[in-house]
Amino acid sequence: MSAAVWVSMLTFSALSAVASGVLSGPTEVRLSSRNLNLMLTWEPAAAAPSGLIYSTEFTSMVAPFREGCVNISALQCDLIPFNISPYGRYRGRVRAVLGAEASAWVESNNITLDKDTLIGPPSVALLSLGPTLEVSIKDPVFQISPLRNVYSNAAYNITYWKKGEKHQAKNKDNIQQDRVVLEELEPLSEYCVQVHINTMTNKNPGEPSSPICEKTGKHDELPWVAAVIVVVIVAAAVALTVLVVLKWKNISQVFWPKVSLPKLFGESLKETPETSVCLALQPTEEVDPVSVVTPEEDAAAIR
């Protein structure tokens, strides 16, 4: 059968379905998850008429279907805004709508979010510390909850190799720390590192990070030596400051001793001055005389 005849048959079938009031539903309806998101996707039916819109519903398997995205033209629906639990088991369904016509619901696969989601790669950075490399790791960003809240036992598996010798790669597995120092490396050599996350409970292996490479330094290029020296100097300065504060009374007496006056000189200052100069300097007060006049004397004086 030629391609032209096949296309003609599909077109006729689709037109017949629309004309008879039976609208074909979407195909390849699927629920998927990456980093704890939840996406419902689908494809339009073969030779679907233009102008189709779609409505979606989903269920958590312990409750009836509830409404998701409605009357959308896109071929996907993000279900995260609809109060999704990271531990729920979900199933979705989609139908096509054209005017007053609607297709039958087409259901998706089931998915248990924390067990079926794909774990993306972590972010990785390398720092050369003399003949060693420090690996810094950062978890991928999750949609619903931080990775460690859902996978409390998650660990890092680190793979590293000398550039050009990946067949001789070494591994450090089940690492809990987000900073790891790779030792026993050759100085002045370039090494490459990849990291993936092992959640212990998710059946899907974590996606590995892209390989990144860094060159080691010489044995005498150890930045931590300078850091230790700085720490020692700061600690000594703090200890000296504390000692000065605690012993300040004794120290001040050494540099600024108290000076006491001679006994005779001190007693002379306490005595009342009797010299003519001191007496002359004392303030004096003039008092006006006061006379008392009786009423009788006042009347006699008037007469």
C-alpha positions as CSV (number, residue, x, y, z in Angstrom):
1,M,0.0,0.0,0.0
2,S,1.5,3.3,-1.0
3,A,2.0,6.2,1.4
4,A,-0.5,8.4,-0.4
5,V,-3.2,5.8,-0.1
6,W,-2.3,5.4,3.7
7,V,-2.5,9.1,4.3
8,S,-5.9,9.3,2.5
9,M,-7.3,6.5,4.6
10,L,-6.2,8.1,7.9
11,T,-7.6,11.5,6.8
12,F,-10.9,9.9,5.8
13,S,-11.1,8.0,9.1
14,A,-10.5,11.2,11.1
15,L,-13.0,13.1,9.2
16,S,-15.6,10.3,9.5
17,A,-15.0,10.2,13.3
18,V,-15.6,14.0,13.6
19,A,-18.6,13.8,11.4
20,S,-20.2,11.0,13.3
21,G,-19.7,12.9,16.6
22,V,-16.9,10.5,17.9
23,L,-13.8,12.5,18.6
24,S,-10.5,10.5,18.8
25,G,-8.7,10.7,22.1
26,P,-5.0,11.6,22.5
27,T,-2.3,9.0,22.3
28,E,0.9,8.1,24.3
29,V,-0.5,9.5,27.5
30,R,2.2,9.3,30.1
31,L,3.1,10.4,33.6
32,S,6.8,11.1,34.2
33,S,8.9,12.7,37.0
34,R,12.4,14.2,37.3
35,N,13.6,15.8,40.5
36,L,10.2,15.2,42.0
37,N,8.2,17.1,39.5
38,L,5.1,15.4,37.9
39,M,4.4,15.9,34.2
40,L,1.4,14.5,32.3
41,T,2.2,14.4,28.5
42,W,0.4,13.1,25.4
43,E,0.3,13.3,21.6
44,P,-2.6,14.2,19.4
45,A,-4.5,11.5,17.6
46,A,-3.4,10.8,14.0
47,A,-4.7,13.3,11.6
48,A,-6.4,15.1,14.4
49,P,-8.4,18.2,13.3
50,S,-7.1,21.6,14.1
51,G,-8.4,23.7,17.0
52,L,-8.3,20.8,19.5
53,I,-7.9,21.6,23.2
54,Y,-7.4,19.3,26.1
55,S,-8.5,18.7,29.7
56,T,-6.7,16.7,32.3
57,E,-7.5,14.9,35.5
58,F,-5.4,12.9,38.0
59,T,-5.9,10.7,41.0
60,S,-3.7,9.8,44.0
61,M,-5.1,6.2,43.9
62,V,-6.8,6.8,47.3
63,A,-9.2,9.5,46.1
64,P,-11.4,10.0,43.0
65,F,-10.0,11.8,39.9
66,R,-9.7,15.6,40.4
67,E,-9.3,18.3,37.9
68,G,-5.8,19.3,36.5
69,C,-5.2,21.6,33.6
70,V,-8.3,22.4,31.5
71,N,-8.9,23.8,28.1
72,I,-5.3,24.0,27.1
73,S,-3.7,23.6,23.6
74,A,-0.3,22.4,24.9
75,L,0.5,18.7,25.0
76,Q,1.6,18.6,28.6
77,C,0.3,19.5,32.1
78,D,2.5,20.3,35.1
79,L,0.7,18.8,38.1
80,I,3.0,20.2,40.8
81,P,0.6,23.2,41.5
82,F,-2.2,20.8,42.4
83,N,-0.9,19.9,45.9
84,I,1.2,16.8,45.0
85,S,2.8,14.7,47.8
86,P,6.4,13.4,47.2
87,Y,5.2,10.0,48.5
88,G,2.0,9.7,46.5
89,R,1.1,7.2,43.8
90,Y,-0.6,8.9,40.9
91,R,-2.4,8.2,37.6
92,G,-3.5,10.8,35.1
93,R,-5.9,11.0,32.2
94,V,-6.6,13.3,29.2
95,R,-9.3,13.9,26.7
96,A,-9.6,16.0,23.6
97,V,-12.2,18.7,23.1
98,L,-13.5,20.3,19.9
99,G,-16.4,22.7,20.3
100,A,-19.2,20.7,22.0
101,E,-17.6,17.4,21.2
102,A,-15.2,15.6,23.7
103,S,-13.3,12.3,23.3
104,A,-13.2,9.5,25.8
105,W,-10.7,9.8,28.6
106,V,-7.3,8.2,27.9
107,E,-5.5,7.1,31.1
108,S,-1.7,7.1,31.8
109,N,0.6,4.8,33.6
110,N,0.9,4.8,37.4
111,I,3.8,6.4,39.1
112,T,5.0,6.5,42.8
113,L,6.8,9.8,43.0
114,D,9.7,9.2,45.4
115,K,10.4,5.7,44.0
116,D,10.1,6.4,40.3
117,T,11.4,10.0,39.8
118,L,14.6,10.4,38.0
119,I,17.3,12.0,40.1
120,G,19.3,14.7,38.2
121,P,23.0,15.2,38.4
122,P,24.5,17.3,41.3
123,S,26.6,20.4,40.7
124,V,30.3,19.7,41.1
125,A,33.3,22.0,41.6
126,L,37.0,21.1,41.9
127,L,39.8,22.9,43.8
128,S,43.5,22.1,43.6
129,L,45.2,21.8,47.0
130,G,48.8,21.0,46.2
131,P,48.9,17.3,45.1
132,T,45.2,16.7,46.1
133,L,41.8,17.8,44.8
134,E,38.9,19.0,46.9
135,V,35.5,18.0,45.4
136,S,32.6,20.3,46.3
137,I,29.1,18.9,45.7
138,K,25.7,20.6,45.6
139,D,22.4,18.7,45.4
140,P,20.0,19.3,42.4
141,V,17.0,21.5,43.1
142,F,13.8,19.6,43.7
143,Q,10.3,20.8,42.8
144,I,8.4,19.8,46.0
145,S,10.9,19.4,48.7
146,P,14.7,19.4,49.2
147,L,16.4,16.1,48.3
148,R,17.5,15.5,51.9
149,N,14.0,15.9,53.3
150,V,12.7,13.0,51.1
151,Y,15.9,10.8,50.9
152,S,17.5,11.2,54.3
153,N,20.1,8.4,53.5
154,A,21.1,9.8,50.1
155,A,24.8,9.5,49.4
156,Y,27.3,10.5,46.7
157,N,29.2,8.1,44.5
158,I,32.4,9.8,43.2
159,T,34.3,8.5,40.2
160,Y,37.7,10.0,39.3
161,W,40.5,9.2,36.9
162,K,43.6,10.6,35.4
163,K,42.7,12.4,32.1
164,G,42.9,9.9,29.2
165,E,42.9,6.9,31.6
166,K,39.1,6.5,32.4
167,H,39.5,2.7,32.1
168,Q,41.5,3.0,35.3
169,A,38.9,5.1,37.2
170,K,38.7,4.8,40.9
171,N,35.5,5.2,43.1
172,K,34.5,6.6,46.4
173,D,31.0,5.3,47.2
174,N,28.3,6.2,49.8
175,I,29.9,9.5,50.7
176,Q,27.7,11.7,53.0
177,Q,29.8,14.8,53.1
178,D,29.4,17.5,50.4
179,R,33.2,18.2,50.5
180,V,35.7,15.4,49.8
181,V,39.5,15.5,49.3
182,L,40.9,13.1,46.8
183,E,44.4,12.1,47.9
184,E,47.2,9.9,46.5
185,L,47.1,11.7,43.2
186,E,50.2,12.5,41.1
187,P,51.4,16.1,41.3
188,L,51.1,18.3,38.2
189,S,48.6,15.9,36.6
190,E,45.1,16.5,35.3
191,Y,42.3,14.5,36.9
192,C,38.6,14.3,35.9
193,V,35.6,13.7,38.3
194,Q,32.0,12.6,38.0
195,V,29.4,12.4,40.8
196,H,26.0,10.8,40.9
197,I,23.5,10.5,43.8
198,N,22.4,7.2,45.3
199,T,19.1,7.6,47.2
200,M,19.0,4.0,48.5
201,T,15.2,3.8,47.9
202,N,14.7,5.0,44.4
203,K,14.9,2.2,41.8
204,N,16.4,4.6,39.1
205,P,20.2,5.3,39.3
206,G,21.0,9.0,39.7
207,E,22.2,10.8,36.6
208,P,25.9,11.4,36.6
209,S,27.3,14.9,36.5
210,S,29.3,16.0,33.5
211,P,33.0,15.2,33.8
212,I,35.1,18.2,35.0
213,C,38.8,18.2,35.2
214,E,41.5,20.0,37.2
215,K,45.3,19.9,37.5
216,T,47.0,19.1,40.7
217,G,49.8,21.2,42.1
218,K,53.2,20.6,43.6
219,H,53.8,19.1,47.0
220,D,55.0,22.4,48.4
221,E,51.9,24.2,47.1
222,L,49.7,23.6,50.1
223,P,47.4,26.6,50.8
224,W,46.3,25.0,54.1
225,V,49.8,25.8,55.5
226,A,49.3,29.5,55.1
227,A,45.8,29.1,56.6
228,V,47.1,27.4,59.6
229,I,49.7,30.1,60.2
230,V,47.0,32.8,60.0
231,V,44.8,30.9,62.5
232,V,47.7,30.6,64.9
233,I,48.5,34.3,64.7
234,V,44.9,35.3,65.2
235,A,44.6,32.9,68.2
236,A,47.7,34.3,69.7
237,A,46.4,37.9,69.3
238,V,43.1,36.9,71.0
239,A,44.9,35.2,73.9
240,L,47.1,38.3,74.4
241,T,44.1,40.6,74.4
242,V,42.3,38.5,77.0
243,L,45.4,38.4,79.2
244,V,45.8,42.1,79.1
245,V,42.1,42.6,80.1
246,L,42.4,40.2,83.0
247,K,45.7,41.5,84.3
248,W,45.0,45.2,83.5
249,K,45.1,46.3,87.2
250,N,48.6,44.8,87.7
251,I,49.9,46.1,84.4
252,S,48.6,49.7,85.1
253,Q,50.4,49.7,88.4
254,V,53.7,48.9,86.7
255,F,53.4,51.7,84.1
256,W,51.4,54.2,86.1
257,P,52.2,53.7,89.9
258,K,50.2,55.6,92.5
259,V,52.1,58.6,94.1
260,S,51.3,59.4,97.8
261,L,52.0,62.8,99.3
262,P,54.4,63.1,102.4
263,K,52.5,62.8,105.7
264,L,53.5,66.2,107.0
265,F,52.4,67.9,103.8
266,G,49.1,66.2,103.8
267,E,48.4,67.2,107.4
268,S,49.3,70.8,106.7
269,L,46.7,70.9,103.9
270,K,44.0,69.7,106.4
271,E,44.7,72.5,109.0
272,T,42.7,75.8,109.0
273,P,44.8,78.6,107.5
274,E,45.6,81.4,110.0
275,T,48.0,83.6,108.1
276,S,47.1,87.3,107.5
277,V,47.0,86.7,103.8
278,C,44.4,83.9,104.1
279,L,42.4,86.0,106.5
280,A,42.5,89.0,104.2
281,L,41.2,86.9,101.4
282,Q,38.2,85.7,103.4
283,P,35.0,87.5,102.4
284,T,33.6,90.1,104.9
285,E,29.9,91.2,105.2
286,E,28.8,94.7,106.4
287,V,25.7,94.8,108.7
288,D,23.5,98.0,108.9
289,P,22.3,99.0,112.5
290,V,18.7,98.2,113.3
291,S,16.6,100.5,115.5
292,V,13.1,99.7,117.0
293,V,10.5,102.5,117.2
294,T,7.4,102.1,119.4
295,P,4.0,103.7,118.6
296,E,4.2,106.1,121.5
297,E,7.6,107.3,120.4
298,D,6.3,107.7,116.9
299,A,3.3,109.8,118.1
300,A,5.6,112.0,120.2
301,A,7.9,112.7,117.4
302,I,4.9,113.8,115.3
303,R,3.8,116.3,117.8
